[in-house]
Amino acid sequence: MCFHQKICKAVEVKNIEHSWYNVGTGIPVTLEEQIRTIIDVFSPKDNPSTIVYRPEKKAGGGFLMDISNAKEELGYEPKYDVRMDISNAKEELGYEPKYDVRALFEDYKRRE
């Protein structure tokens, strides 16, 4: 599901039971994997960002968002792994995440 579809499904939902929806991959990902993926997708290939490890700082082991309400209420089914999801967001939003939700919705409707 592309970024546009995630937003549009949330806009179209009827009988809202929740005010938030996690629309992740449904696959656990470690913090390091998530950071490495962001670096791979967004950093210039000739000058990639580096990871600074801070073992004295508390950090969770990883991430797994509960996407059950998005599945039940929006009909959301993840189609991408974390790399494809981040790459897709980059492609659709560009480097600067500035967007108009109404324009995204109209664009989504035209594509249907």
Secondary structure, DSSP 4 states (H G I P E B T S, - for coil): --HHHHHHHHHH-SS---S----S-SS-EEHHHHHHHHHHHHS-TTS-------TTS---SEE----HHHHHHH-----S-HHHHHHHHHHHHTTTT---HHHHHHHHHHH-
